[in-house]
């Protein structure tokens, strides 16, 4: 009667067991798992081993000890093992004695190649899983960037909503146009600004963002706006949470139209801890900003 055989890979596929686990079960309980071939030929496993591997898997999941599993296999699958032993005895009786050792080596080599094939299959599966996780991470980063951009747009909308309110009971806040206009200082009868990538000018909004980025677990930053004499006054209070040291910065800016008819936001005063910054300090500050912003 023709018997049907199955590979270890197919056993793992049908039982949904990783290839490495199938190999572990086979090596751990090899004397209870019937096979044919060997001694120079790749081992073949009768389809009945599906039930053996299924039972081993179940007993491992139920936390059976190795001794308990071996007793169960010897009791339940003894008929299959007897058939295997008979086949092996027959093969040995007809095999030339001089080639027994060589055939044993070839059999082990064949078994190693079979195990290697199973491991390679599992490695490919893991690589596919890693690729899927990487793609998921990239998708999440894209979603997060979109969410951040949406929040920025919402913040800009709120700023526009509150701009122009003041004594009537609302909040004082500069208009979006005032914040986005190029930030400049007057130096030697000229207006000095900062140009970045893509010819984008450094604005008052960029300046505020640089300050707000100092906010951290160690630094507390508070900003507020008010109008004074037709100008906008930005008050920044920074506090080192460890030392308790505070620093107050007051920036006064106004809308200016340059001789070339460009609308800009001009800093007319910068005060640090009650001391007005001299023009030379403002010039140095803008030079540093130019080096940072153009990169």
BELTA-V114126 format. One record per backbone hydrogen bond with DSSP energy under -0.5 kcal/mol. CO is the residue of the C=O (numbers start at 0). NH is the residue of the N-H. If there is no record, write none. Layout:
[[CO	NH] [CO	NH]]
//
This chain:
[[3	46] [5	44] [6	10] [7	11] [8	12] [9	13] [10	14] [11	15] [11	16] [17	20] [17	21] [18	22] [19	23] [20	24] [21	25] [22	26] [23	27] [24	28] [26	29] [28	31] [29	32] [31	33] [35	43] [37	40] [40	37] [43	35] [44	5] [45	48] [46	49] [47	50] [47	51] [48	52] [49	53] [50	54] [51	55] [52	56] [53	57] [54	58] [55	59] [56	60] [57	61] [58	63] [59	62] [64	68] [65	69] [66	70] [67	71] [68	72] [69	73] [70	74] [71	75] [72	76] [76	80] [77	81] [78	82] [79	83] [80	84] [81	85] [82	86] [83	87] [84	88] [85	89] [86	90] [87	91] [88	92] [89	93] [90	94] [95	98] [96	99] [98	102] [99	103] [100	104] [101	105] [102	39] [102	106] [103	107] [104	108] [105	109] [106	110] [107	111] [108	112] [109	113] [110	114] [111	115] [112	116] [113	117] [114	118] [115	119] [116	120] [117	121] [118	122] [119	123] [120	124] [121	125] [122	126] [123	127] [124	128] [125	129] [126	130] [127	131] [128	132] [129	133] [130	134] [131	135] [132	136] [133	137] [134	138] [135	139] [136	140] [137	141] [138	142] [139	143] [140	144] [141	145] [142	146] [143	147] [144	148] [145	149] [146	150] [147	151] [148	152] [149	153] [150	154] [151	155] [152	156] [153	157] [154	158] [155	159] [156	160] [157	161] [158	162] [161	164] [165	168] [170	164] [172	163] [174	178] [175	179] [176	180] [178	203] [178	204] [180	203] [181	264] [183	266] [184	186] [184	191] [186	189] [189	186] [189	191] [190	192] [191	184] [193	201] [195	198] [196	199] [199	195] [201	182] [202	206] [203	207] [204	208] [205	209] [206	210] [207	211] [208	212] [210	213] [211	214] [217	240] [217	241] [218	215] [219	238] [221	236] [223	234] [225	232] [227	230] [230	227] [231	233] [231	252] [232	225] [232	234] [233	235] [233	250] [234	223] [235	237] [235	248] [236	221] [237	246] [238	219] [238	240] [239	243] [244	239] [246	237] [247	272] [248	235] [249	270] [250	233] [251	267] [251	268] [252	231] [253	265] [255	257] [255	263] [257	260] [261	257] [261	263] [262	181] [263	255] [263	265] [264	183] [265	253] [265	267] [268	251] [269	276] [270	249] [270	272] [271	274] [274	271] [277	280] [277	281] [278	282] [279	283] [280	284] [281	285] [282	286] [283	287] [284	288] [285	289] [286	290] [287	291] [288	292] [289	293] [291	294] [292	196]]
//
